[in-house]
Amino acid sequence: MPESKFLKKIIGDDDEQKAFTSERQHTAQAFTLHIEWKDGRRTEGFAWAHYLGYRWTDNSDTEKLVLIFGERAIEIEGHNLGVLVDDIREGKLNSIKELPSSRQMLLKANPTGEPVISAIRSFPDLDEILMEIKGEGDGNKGGHAGRIQR
């Protein structure tokens, strides 16, 4: 039975809702990992040159993947995160996108091997970094722009 346009709007188009992208060429290497939240209003980039390592845990109901980039970290929650780990090891992971709940349910109900990314968090988050740059952080009472505390 062909899907209606209404159903595609609710569930989302497969091409638009891909949870991750990676370099497809065998000799290509990703230089930056971009993370995007499901609201579409926030994105951050992490240079692979600052990558230190990862920790992948499985608590039976959800998996958690933590990536460390210098003084920052990304925490990813979801299912089938091994696909992301493989692309990280090969140096091909370009982007990670938090999926809307409707797409998450569809992928969980019909496992395709694609990662299901339910939540992304970055530490320190962009607001904290901006406050430090503007000199509004706890470490800088004078109100002058300063460095981020390390």
C-alpha positions in Angstrom: 0.0 0.0 0.0 1.6 3.3 -1.0 2.2 5.8 1.8 0.2 9.0 1.7 1.8 12.5 1.9 0.2 13.0 5.3 1.8 9.8 6.7 5.2 10.9 5.3 4.9 14.2 7.0 4.2 12.5 10.4 6.8 9.8 10.1 9.3 11.8 8.0 11.1 11.0 4.8 14.0 8.5 5.1 16.4 10.8 3.3 15.6 13.8 5.5 15.6 11.9 8.8 19.0 10.1 8.6 20.5 9.9 12.1 24.1 10.2 10.9 26.2 10.8 7.8 29.7 9.5 7.0 32.2 9.8 4.3 31.6 7.2 1.6 34.9 7.2 -0.2 37.5 4.8 1.0 40.3 7.4 1.1 38.2 10.3 2.5 38.4 11.4 6.2 35.9 13.5 8.1 37.5 16.6 9.6 34.6 17.8 11.8 31.8 16.1 13.6 28.6 18.2 13.4 25.8 17.5 15.9 22.3 18.7 15.3 19.4 18.8 17.7 15.9 17.8 16.6 14.5 21.4 16.9 16.8 22.3 14.0 17.8 25.5 15.7 21.1 24.4 17.2 24.2 22.7 15.8 27.8 22.4 17.0 31.0 21.3 15.4 33.8 19.3 17.0 37.2 19.0 15.2 38.4 15.4 14.9 41.9 16.8 15.5 40.9 17.3 19.2 39.3 13.8 19.5 40.6 11.8 22.5 38.4 8.8 22.8 35.0 7.3 23.5 33.1 5.2 26.0 30.2 3.0 24.8 27.8 1.5 27.4 24.6 -0.5 27.2 22.1 -0.5 30.0 19.7 -2.9 28.2 17.0 -0.3 27.6 19.3 2.3 26.0 22.9 2.7 24.9 25.1 5.7 25.7 28.1 6.8 23.7 30.4 9.5 25.2 33.0 11.2 22.9 35.7 13.4 24.3 37.1 16.3 22.2 39.8 18.1 24.2 38.0 20.1 26.9 34.6 19.2 25.6 32.4 16.1 25.5 29.3 14.8 23.6 26.9 12.3 25.2 24.7 10.4 22.8 21.8 8.2 23.9 19.9 5.8 21.7 20.0 2.3 20.1 22.3 0.6 17.6 25.1 3.0 18.3 27.7 0.4 17.2 27.3 1.8 13.7 28.6 5.2 14.9 31.5 3.5 16.7 32.5 1.7 13.5 32.5 5.0 11.5 34.5 6.7 14.3 37.1 4.0 14.2 37.4 4.4 10.4 37.5 8.2 10.7 34.4 8.7 8.5 31.7 10.0 10.8 30.6 13.5 9.7 27.3 14.3 11.5 24.9 13.1 14.2 21.3 14.2 14.3 18.8 13.8 17.2 15.7 12.1 15.7 12.1 13.2 16.3 10.1 10.7 18.5 8.0 9.6 15.6 11.1 8.5 13.6 12.5 6.8 16.7 9.4 4.7 17.2 9.4 3.7 13.6 13.0 2.6 13.6 12.6 0.7 16.9 9.6 -1.1 15.6 11.2 -2.0 12.3 15.0 -2.5 13.0 17.0 -1.6 10.0 20.4 -1.5 11.7 20.4 2.3 11.6 21.3 4.1 14.8 18.3 5.5 16.7 19.6 8.7 18.4 17.1 9.8 21.0 19.2 12.5 22.9 22.4 14.5 22.4 24.1 16.6 25.1 27.3 18.6 24.9 29.5 19.6 27.8 30.1 22.4 28.5 27.1 23.5 26.4 27.2 26.5 24.1 25.4 28.8 26.6 28.1 28.2 29.2 30.9 28.8 26.6 29.2 32.0 25.5 28.8 33.3 29.1 32.6 32.7 29.6 33.5 34.5 26.4 31.3 37.5 27.4 32.8 37.5 30.8 29.6 36.6 32.6 30.8 33.3 34.1 31.6 32.6 37.7 35.3 32.6 37.1 35.3 36.2 35.9 33.6 38.7 38.3 35.1 41.8 36.6 32.8 41.6 33.6 35.7 41.5 31.1 35.9 38.9 28.3 38.2 36.1 29.4 39.4 32.6 28.6 37.4 29.5 29.4 38.6 27.9 32.5 40.5 24.6 31.9 
